[in-house]
């Protein structure tokens, strides 16, 4: 229901929303043959297999939010972008670079506003 509300632009930032039931999101964790564990993310809706959304919660999040979730979760080796089409591994080092770049960009924007 929350995704439907987001798609119809009924749920906006800053507006309180009370769910009818407890909500538990189930992120998927992929594992390779070497027991490395990956948090999958997708660049577009087209990259998500139709049947995939039936088993796991799919929530639109920024890359920064996904990286922060990955960094805050134990026993994950990396993020995998578009795992079933053109997989790109974002390990901890790449994640740190992305977070640093995002922080620098925010800092630059703040400097120009001062």
C-alpha positions in Angstrom: 0.0 0.0 0.0 2.8 2.5 0.8 4.4 1.9 -2.6 1.0 2.6 -4.3 0.7 5.8 -2.3 4.2 6.8 -3.3 3.4 6.1 -7.0 0.2 8.2 -6.8 2.1 11.0 -5.0 -0.2 10.7 -2.0 2.6 10.3 0.4 4.9 13.4 0.7 8.0 14.2 2.7 7.1 15.6 6.1 3.6 14.2 6.1 2.9 11.7 8.9 1.4 8.4 7.8 0.2 5.7 10.1 0.2 2.2 8.7 -2.9 -0.1 9.3 -0.6 -3.0 10.3 3.0 -3.5 11.4 5.4 -3.2 8.5 8.4 -5.4 8.1 10.6 -4.9 5.1 12.5 -8.0 3.9 15.6 -7.0 2.0 17.1 -9.8 -0.1 20.6 -10.9 0.6 22.4 -12.7 -2.3 25.2 -15.2 -1.7 27.7 -16.4 -4.2 29.5 -19.8 -4.3 32.3 -18.5 -2.0 29.7 -17.5 0.6 30.1 -13.7 0.0 26.9 -11.9 0.8 25.5 -9.0 -1.3 22.8 -6.4 -0.8 21.1 -6.1 -4.3 20.1 -2.7 -5.6 18.7 -1.7 -9.0 19.3 1.2 -11.3 15.8 1.2 -12.8 12.5 -0.7 -12.4 13.2 -2.4 -15.7 16.2 -4.2 -14.0 14.0 -5.9 -11.4 12.6 -9.3 -12.5 8.7 -9.3 -12.1 8.7 -12.3 -9.8 11.4 -10.8 -7.6 9.0 -8.2 -6.1 6.7 -10.9 -4.9 9.2 -12.3 -2.4 11.0 -9.2 -1.2 10.2 -5.6 -0.3 11.1 -3.2 -3.1 11.4 0.3 -1.8 12.8 3.3 -3.8 15.8 4.6 -1.9 18.8 6.8 -2.9 22.1 5.1 -3.5 23.5 7.0 -0.4 20.8 5.5 1.8 21.5 2.0 0.4 25.2 2.4 1.0 24.5 3.6 4.6 22.3 0.5 5.1 25.0 -1.7 3.7 27.7 -0.1 5.9 25.5 -0.6 9.0 24.8 -4.2 8.4 27.1 -7.0 9.6 28.0 -10.0 7.5 27.6 -8.2 4.1 30.5 -8.1 1.7 29.2 -5.7 -0.8 26.3 -4.2 -2.7 25.6 -5.5 -6.2 23.9 -3.1 -8.7 21.6 -4.8 -11.2 22.6 -8.4 -10.2 20.7 -10.2 -13.0 21.6 -8.0 -16.0 24.9 -6.1 -15.7 26.2 -6.8 -12.2 28.5 -4.1 -10.7 30.0 -4.8 -7.3 30.2 -1.8 -4.8 32.5 -3.0 -2.1 33.3 -1.1 1.1 36.1 0.9 -0.5 33.9 2.1 -3.5 31.1 2.8 -1.0 33.4 5.0 1.0 34.4 6.9 -2.1 30.8 7.5 -3.1 29.9 8.7 0.4 33.0 11.0 0.4 32.0 12.4 -2.9 28.4 13.0 -1.8 29.7 14.7 1.3 32.0 16.9 -0.7 29.1 17.8 -3.1 27.0 18.8 -0.1 29.8 20.9 1.3 30.3 22.6 -2.0 26.6 23.5 -2.2 26.7 24.8 1.3 29.8 27.0 0.5 28.2 28.6 -2.5 25.1 29.4 -0.4 27.0 31.2 2.3 
